[in-house]
Amino acid sequence: MGASGLGSGLGNCINLSNLTLNLDNNQIGDEGASGLGSGLANCINLSNLTLNLYYNYIGAMGASGLGSGLANCINLSNLTLNLYNNQIGGMGASGLGSGLGNCINLSNLTLGLRQYKMQNLPNFDEQSHSQQEVLRQNSSRYLSFQYTENNLYSFKDREKVYKIEKRYQILRLIWRDTNISFCLAAIDREYGQKVFIKVIKLEECILKYIIQAIRSIKIENHFQHENINSNLHIMMESKNLYIVKELMDINLKDVTFSRQELTDEHIKWFVYQILKALNFLHSQNVYHTELTARDILLKENCDLKITGFIHSNFPHEVNYYNKKGYYPPQRILELPENLSKTDIWHVGVIILQLLYGYPFFEKRNRGGRNGVLQAYFYSIGSPSEEDLSQYKDYTEQYEQLKSLNQYCKKSWQDQFPNANPLLCDLLDKMLVFNEDKRFSLKECFLHPYFEDLYIPDDFQQCNLKFDHSQLQIGSNEDEDIDKEEVMKDIYFEVEKSYQKQQLRRYQIQIIQNIAFQKHLAHQIPLNPKLIFYNLYEDL
């Protein structure tokens, strides 16, 4: 509003002939630039004008509005207009040029438009593996965008200074994971959205954690789905990696531990969304393998997203104490496992936690491998001889299973008398020792429990092929891994994110410019925020 007000004031100075305005390094956006242009449109006697508007937030609509205002300054003979380091895009430059085309008396023109171009951006997702490998090898040296102090906002954490793009306004510290990372809540002022920013101090990370981070980044960049907490933006500055995601309100673990009452409608809607996300991942043979209630993030309206992909397709060694009885029996026994059925087991355990309020199997877990298995079999029943026969070649595990106490299967309905009988039936199909008898993902979402929710289009496939070689790094413990090679992957993902950000801005600016041109031509009421947010959702 400041720039618009300035323009309104200048609009009364109709006898101005020489004007220099230095408004660089502010926060002027489209509305301010357009308002400034409207005011200058009344200064019809201007002959010498210098406008320094670099390092602002001016997009296509603002540049076109400024051009439209200058179109009335037909007596201009000298014009210097510096708009570099804005976001005006090709359509903005075109609108600006159209306006200046009316300045028929211009004899000297200087236009500073560098670092705005966003056309012909590479579509990384459609490039071949060899093309991407060439870019990956060179990305550390040829990043498209090098940050300057004018692009960055500084903040402190534990006396150390961190720098992030100015578009982000830091709100608060959410939690500190370890000494190598922490998480912030912020507002992305460019899109008007609350975001979650994870800061990873790469210099202090051991190689194992960097590998886990890049694996998670690659999955969350690739799979864009409403129930997957995909990355919105990745940036890097001074060996600090910043991963930006949508800010969610709470995780499912905290919901269950809060002891608030969950209705059957809550549980059904949560599980339905989890199955949608897993179906999208499984369509490209990507499996979570470590899904717990903590990896389920919720909004106040009960929409959810899954996260935590650091071990996807490569489950790590069993931790009996941290996972609280989430692992399927095959993982506990270190037997071969069908990873798609592993995810189904995890969903079943999450359902139990929603019904019980705490990790269900912990109440009978006496610790260690046998303790976890006994807790499972007390409820689901001990495996039959037929179920065990497929593991006869694994002598140690087979003998261990045979030595355990024998239990008959308990009814879930008896253990949860108030639960929906259809949900109890679904649990019977999900929490099964024999993977061949355990429900598949498709059988789960076609179960009668979801009859009132199920829409075939909800279970869409991911049509963008996922390159599984991206997950191979670090999968072999004996492999000698070069940290610099892993860092090339980090640089490559940062570069991809930057280019996609630029492409998105360019798309937004095209639509905004069309809307603004219609506004100018037909006096259609213009609400820049409404146009912006509708477009953001569409993209």
C-alpha positions in Angstrom: 0.0 0.0 0.0 3.0 2.3 0.5 4.0 2.4 -3.1 0.4 2.8 -4.2 0.0 5.8 -1.8 3.2 7.3 -3.1 1.8 6.9 -6.7 -1.4 8.6 -5.7 0.5 11.6 -4.3 2.7 11.9 -7.3 -0.5 11.8 -9.5 -1.2 15.4 -8.3 2.2 16.7 -9.4 1.2 17.2 -13.0 4.0 19.7 -13.7 6.8 17.3 -12.8 9.4 17.1 -15.6 12.3 15.3 -13.7 11.8 12.5 -11.2 14.1 9.9 -9.6 12.6 7.3 -7.3 14.9 4.8 -5.5 12.6 2.1 -4.1 14.9 -0.9 -4.4 15.2 -3.5 -1.7 11.7 -3.1 -0.4 8.7 -5.4 -0.4 6.8 -3.9 -3.3 4.5 -6.3 -5.0 2.1 -6.3 -7.9 -0.4 -4.0 -6.2 2.2 -1.5 -5.2 3.8 -1.4 -8.7 0.4 -1.1 -10.4 -0.6 1.7 -8.0 2.7 3.5 -8.7 2.0 3.2 -12.4 -1.5 4.6 -12.1 -0.1 7.7 -10.2 2.6 8.3 -12.8 0.0 8.1 -15.6 -1.1 11.6 -14.5 2.4 13.1 -14.7 2.0 13.8 -18.4 4.8 16.4 -18.5 7.5 14.0 -17.3 10.5 14.1 -19.6 13.2 12.4 -17.4 12.4 9.5 -15.2 14.6 7.1 -13.2 12.8 4.2 -11.4 14.9 1.8 -9.3 12.7 -1.0 -8.3 15.1 -3.9 -8.2 15.0 -6.6 -5.4 11.3 -6.4 -4.8 8.4 -8.8 -5.3 6.9 -7.4 -8.6 5.3 -10.0 -10.9 3.8 -10.0 -14.3 0.7 -8.1 -13.2 2.7 -5.4 -11.5 5.1 -4.9 -14.5 2.1 -4.7 -16.9 0.3 -2.2 -14.6 3.5 -0.1 -14.5 3.8 -0.2 -18.3 0.2 0.8 -18.7 0.7 3.9 -16.5 3.9 4.9 -18.3 2.0 4.7 -21.6 0.4 8.0 -20.7 3.8 9.7 -20.2 4.0 10.5 -23.9 6.5 13.3 -23.3 9.2 11.0 -21.8 12.5 11.4 -23.5 14.8 9.7 -21.0 13.8 6.7 -19.0 15.9 4.4 -16.8 13.9 1.5 -15.3 15.6 -1.1 -13.2 13.4 -4.2 -12.4 16.1 -6.8 -12.1 15.7 -9.5 -9.3 12.0 -9.4 -9.4 9.6 -12.0 -10.7 8.0 -10.4 -13.8 8.4 -13.3 -16.2 7.9 -13.2 -20.0 4.3 -12.0 -19.8 5.3 -9.2 -17.5 8.1 -8.0 -19.8 5.6 -8.2 -22.7 3.0 -6.0 -20.9 5.7 -3.5 -19.9 6.9 -3.3 -23.6 3.3 -2.7 -24.8 3.0 0.2 -22.5 6.3 1.8 -23.4 5.4 1.5 -27.0 3.2 4.6 -26.6 6.1 6.7 -25.4 6.8 7.9 -28.9 9.2 10.7 -27.8 11.7 8.4 -26.0 15.2 9.0 -27.2 17.2 7.3 -24.3 15.9 4.1 -22.7 17.7 1.9 -20.1 15.9 -1.3 -19.0 17.4 -3.5 -16.3 15.6 -6.8 -16.4 18.3 -9.4 -15.7 17.6 -12.4 -13.5 13.9 -12.4 -14.4 13.8 -14.9 -17.2 11.8 -18.0 -16.6 11.0 -19.4 -20.0 12.3 -22.7 -21.5 12.9 -24.2 -18.1 14.0 -27.8 -18.1 11.4 -30.4 -17.1 13.5 -32.6 -14.9 10.9 -35.3 -14.6 10.8 -35.9 -18.3 14.5 -36.0 -18.9 16.3 -39.3 -19.4 18.4 -40.9 -16.7 21.6 -40.1 -18.6 20.5 -36.4 -19.0 19.8 -36.2 -15.3 23.1 -37.8 -14.5 25.0 -35.1 -16.5 23.1 -32.4 -14.6 23.7 -34.1 -11.3 27.5 -34.3 -11.9 27.7 -30.6 -12.7 25.0 -29.2 -10.4 27.4 -28.3 -7.5 29.3 -26.0 -9.8 26.5 -24.7 -12.0 23.6 -23.9 -9.7 21.3 -21.5 -11.5 20.8 -19.2 -8.6 23.4 -17.9 -6.2 22.0 -16.2 -3.2 23.1 -12.7 -2.2 22.5 -10.8 1.1 19.6 -9.0 -0.6 17.8 -12.3 -1.2 18.2 -13.6 2.4 16.7 -13.2 5.8 19.0 -14.0 8.8 17.9 -15.6 12.1 19.7 -17.1 15.0 19.5 -20.5 16.7 21.8 -21.3 19.6 24.0 -18.3 18.7 24.5 -19.5 15.2 23.3 -17.4 12.3 21.2 -19.1 9.6 19.9 -17.5 6.4 16.8 -18.3 4.3 15.0 -16.7 1.5 13.2 -13.4 2.5 9.9 -14.8 1.3 9.8 -16.9 4.6 8.8 -15.2 7.8 9.9 -17.3 10.8 7.2 -17.7 13.4 8.6 -20.1 16.0 10.7 -23.2 16.8 8.5 -26.3 16.6 11.0 -28.9 17.8 14.6 -29.9 17.8 15.2 -33.3 16.4 18.9 -33.7 17.2 22.0 -31.4 17.3 22.1 -31.6 13.5 18.6 -30.5 12.7 15.7 -28.4 13.9 12.2 -27.5 12.6 10.5 -24.1 12.3 7.0 -22.8 11.6 7.0 -20.0 9.1 4.8 -18.1 6.6 5.6 -18.2 2.9 4.7 -14.7 2.0 4.9 -15.4 -1.7 2.0 -17.9 -1.5 0.3 -16.8 1.7 0.8 -20.2 3.2 1.9 -21.5 6.6 4.9 -23.8 6.2 7.2 -26.2 8.1 10.9 -25.7 7.5 13.4 -28.4 8.5 16.9 -27.1 8.8 19.7 -29.8 8.4 23.3 -28.8 9.2 25.0 -30.9 6.6 28.5 -30.2 7.9 27.7 -31.8 11.2 25.9 -34.8 9.7 27.5 -38.2 9.4 27.1 -39.8 6.0 24.3 -42.1 7.2 22.0 -39.2 7.9 22.8 -37.4 4.7 21.9 -40.6 2.8 18.6 -40.9 4.7 17.8 -37.2 4.0 18.4 -37.6 0.2 16.3 -40.7 0.0 13.4 -39.0 1.7 13.8 -35.9 -0.4 13.7 -37.8 -3.7 10.5 -39.6 -2.7 8.8 -36.5 -1.4 9.8 -34.5 -4.5 8.5 -37.2 -6.9 5.2 -38.2 -5.3 2.8 -35.2 -5.5 -0.4 -36.4 -3.8 -2.8 -34.8 -1.4 -2.1 -37.4 1.3 1.7 -37.3 1.0 3.7 -34.6 2.7 5.6 -33.6 -0.4 8.3 -31.0 -0.5 7.3 -27.5 -1.5 10.8 -26.0 -1.8 14.4 -27.0 -1.0 17.2 -24.5 -0.7 20.7 -24.6 0.5 22.9 -21.8 2.0 26.3 -22.2 3.7 26.1 -26.0 3.9 22.7 -25.8 5.6 19.8 -27.5 3.9 16.3 -26.1 4.2 13.3 -28.4 3.4 10.0 -26.7 3.2 6.6 -28.5 3.5 3.1 -27.6 4.3 2.7 -26.9 8.0 0.4 -29.5 9.6 -1.3 -29.2 13.0 -0.5 -32.4 14.9 0.6 -36.0 14.4 -1.6 -39.0 14.9 0.5 -40.3 17.8 -0.2 -37.1 19.8 -3.9 -37.3 19.0 -4.1 -40.9 20.4 -2.1 -40.0 23.5 -4.3 -37.0 24.2 -7.1 -39.5 24.9 -9.6 -37.4 23.0 -12.6 -39.5 21.8 -12.4 -40.6 18.2 -15.5 -41.7 16.5 -15.8 -44.5 13.9 -16.1 -41.7 11.3 -12.8 -40.3 12.3 -11.0 -43.7 12.2 -12.6 -44.6 8.8 -11.6 -41.2 7.3 -8.0 -41.5 8.6 -7.5 -45.0 7.4 -9.0 -44.3 4.0 -6.6 -41.4 3.4 -3.6 -43.5 4.5 -4.6 -46.3 2.0 -4.9 -43.6 -0.7 -1.4 -42.4 -0.1 0.1 -46.0 0.1 -1.7 -46.9 -3.2 -0.1 -44.0 -4.9 3.4 -45.0 -3.6 2.9 -48.7 -4.3 1.9 -48.0 -7.9 5.6 -47.2 -8.5 6.8 -50.0 -6.2 7.8 -47.7 -3.4 7.0 -48.9 0.1 7.1 -47.0 3.3 8.1 -50.0 5.5 8.3 -48.0 8.7 4.8 -46.3 9.0 3.8 -45.4 12.6 1.2 -43.0 14.1 4.0 -40.4 14.4 4.4 -40.4 10.6 0.7 -39.5 10.1 0.3 -35.7 10.1 -3.1 -34.1 10.5 -4.9 -30.8 9.9 -7.7 -29.5 12.1 -10.2 -30.6 9.4 -8.9 -34.2 9.7 -7.1 -34.2 6.4 -3.8 -36.1 6.7 -0.5 -36.6 5.0 2.1 -39.3 5.5 5.8 -38.6 5.9 9.0 -40.3 7.2 10.4 -42.0 4.1 14.0 -42.3 5.2 13.9 -46.2 5.1 11.5 -46.6 2.2 12.2 -49.9 0.3 15.2 -50.6 2.6 13.9 -51.2 6.1 16.7 -50.9 8.7 17.5 -53.2 11.6 14.8 -54.0 14.1 14.6 -51.6 17.1 12.4 -53.3 19.7 12.0 -50.3 21.9 11.3 -47.3 19.6 8.7 -48.9 17.2 6.4 -50.1 19.9 5.2 -53.3 18.3 4.8 -51.9 14.7 7.0 -54.4 13.0 5.4 -57.4 11.3 6.5 -60.8 12.5 8.7 -61.4 9.4 10.7 -58.3 10.3 11.1 -59.3 13.9 12.4 -62.7 12.8 14.6 -61.2 10.1 12.8 -63.3 7.5 12.2 -62.3 3.8 9.2 -60.0 3.7 6.7 -58.7 1.1 7.1 -54.9 1.6 3.6 -54.1 0.3 2.1 -56.5 3.0 4.5 -54.9 5.5 2.7 -51.6 5.0 -0.7 -53.3 5.4 0.5 -54.7 8.8 1.5 -51.2 9.9 -1.9 -49.8 9.0 -3.5 -52.5 11.0 -1.4 -51.6 14.1 -2.3 -47.9 13.6 -6.0 -48.8 13.6 -5.5 -50.6 16.9 -3.8 -47.6 18.4 -6.7 -45.4 17.3 -9.1 -47.8 19.1 -7.0 -48.4 22.2 -5.4 -44.9 22.6 -1.8 -46.3 23.0 0.3 -48.8 21.0 -1.8 -51.8 21.5 0.7 -54.7 21.6 2.9 -52.9 24.2 0.6 -53.9 27.0 1.7 -57.6 26.7 5.2 -57.0 25.3 7.8 -58.4 27.7 10.7 -57.2 25.6 13.0 -58.8 23.0 12.1 -60.8 20.0 10.1 -63.4 21.9 8.2 -60.8 23.9 7.0 -58.9 20.8 6.0 -62.1 19.0 4.1 -63.4 22.1 2.2 -60.1 22.3 1.2 -60.5 18.7 0.1 -64.1 18.8 -1.9 -63.6 22.0 -4.3 -61.5 19.9 -4.0 -62.8 16.3 -3.4 -66.4 17.3 -0.3 -68.5 16.8 0.7 -69.4 13.2 -0.5 -72.8 12.0 1.8 -75.6 10.8 0.8 -74.6 7.3 1.8 -71.0 7.9 5.1 -72.1 9.4 6.0 -74.6 6.6 7.2 -71.8 4.2 10.0 -71.0 6.7 11.4 -74.5 7.3 14.6 -73.5 5.5 15.2 -70.8 8.1 16.0 -73.3 10.8 16.7 -70.9 13.7 13.5 -68.8 13.1 11.4 -71.9 12.5 12.5 -73.6 15.8 12.0 -70.3 17.6 8.4 -70.0 16.4 7.7 -73.6 17.3 9.0 -73.1 20.8 6.6 -70.2 21.6 3.5 -70.6 23.7 0.5 -71.4 21.6 -2.5 -69.1 21.6 -5.9 -69.1 20.0 -7.1 -66.1 18.0 -9.0 -63.5 20.1 -12.0 -61.7 18.7 -11.3 -58.0 18.0 -15.0 -57.3 18.7 -14.6 -58.8 22.2 -11.5 -56.6 22.8 -13.2 -53.5 21.4 -17.0 -53.9 22.1 -17.8 -50.5 20.8 -15.9 -50.8 17.5 -17.7 -51.1 14.2 -18.0 -54.8 13.4 -16.8 -54.1 9.8 -13.7 -52.5 11.2 -13.0 -55.6 13.3 -13.4 -57.7 10.3 -10.9 -55.6 8.4 -8.4 -56.0 11.2 -8.9 -59.8 11.0 -7.7 -59.5 7.3 -4.8 -57.1 7.9 -3.1 -58.5 11.0 -2.4 -62.0 9.7 0.9 -63.8 10.2 0.9 -65.4 6.8 1.7 -62.7 4.2 -0.1 -64.7 1.5 -3.3 -64.5 3.5 -2.9 -60.9 4.6 -5.1 -58.5 2.7 -3.6 -56.6 -0.3 -4.0 -52.9 -0.5 -6.7 -53.2 -3.1 -8.6 -55.7 -1.0 -8.4 -53.2 1.9 -10.0 -50.3 0.2 -12.6 -52.5 -1.5 -13.7 -53.8 2.0 -17.3 -53.1 3.0 -16.0 -50.9 5.8 -15.2 -48.1 3.2 -18.4 -48.6 1.2 -19.8 -45.1 1.9 -16.4 -43.4 1.2 -15.0 -45.4 -1.7 -14.6 -43.6 -5.1 -12.5 -45.4 -7.7 -10.9 -42.1 -8.8 -9.5 -41.6 -5.2 -7.1 -44.5 -5.7 -5.1 -43.0 -8.6 -1.9 -44.4 -9.9 1.4 -42.3 -10.1 2.0 -42.1 -13.8 5.4 -40.5 -13.5 8.0 -43.3 -13.5 10.2 -43.4 -10.4 13.9 -44.2 -10.9 14.6 -46.8 -8.2 18.4 -46.4 -8.6 17.9 -43.2 -6.7 17.2 -45.2 -3.5 20.1 -47.6 -3.9 22.8 -45.4 -2.4 23.7 -46.6 1.0 21.6 -49.8 0.7 24.7 -52.0 0.8 26.5 -51.6 4.1 29.8 -52.9 2.6 29.7 -50.2 -0.1 32.4 -47.5 0.1 30.5 -44.3 -0.4 32.1 -41.0 -1.3 30.4 -38.1 0.6 31.0 -35.8 -2.3 29.0 -38.1 -4.6 26.1 -37.9 -2.1 26.4 -34.1 -1.9 26.0 -34.0 -5.7 22.6 -35.6 -5.2 21.8 -32.9 -2.7 22.9 -30.1 -5.1 20.9 -31.7 -7.9 17.7 -31.7 -5.8 18.2 -28.1 -4.8 18.7 -27.1 -8.5 15.5 -29.0 -9.5 13.6 -27.3 -6.7 14.8 -23.9 -7.8 13.8 -24.5 -11.4 10.4 -25.8 -10.5 9.8 -22.7 -8.3 10.7 -20.5 -11.3 8.4 -22.4 -13.6 5.6 -22.2 -11.1 6.0 -18.4 -10.8 6.1 -18.1 -14.5 2.8 -20.0 -14.9 1.2 -17.8 -12.2 2.4 -14.7 -13.9 0.9 -15.7 -17.2 -2.5 -16.2 -15.7 -2.3 -13.0 -13.6 -1.3 -11.0 -16.6 -4.2 -12.3 -18.6 -6.6 -11.4 -15.8 -5.0 -8.0 -15.5 -5.2 -7.3 -19.3 -8.9 -8.3 -19.2 -9.3 -5.9 -16.2 -7.8 -3.0 -18.2 -9.7 -3.8 -21.4 -13.1 -4.5 -20.0 -13.0 -3.0 -16.5 -13.6 -6.4 -14.9 -13.3 -6.1 -11.1 -9.8 -7.3 -10.1 -9.0 -8.9 -6.8 -5.3 -9.9 -7.0 -5.4 -12.1 -3.9 -8.4 -14.0 -5.2 -6.7 -14.6 -8.5 -3.5 -15.6 -6.8 -5.0 -18.1 -4.4 -7.3 -19.7 -6.9 -4.3 -20.2 -9.2 -2.1 -21.5 -6.4 -4.6 -24.3 -5.7 -5.0 -25.1 -9.4 -1.3 -25.5 -9.9 
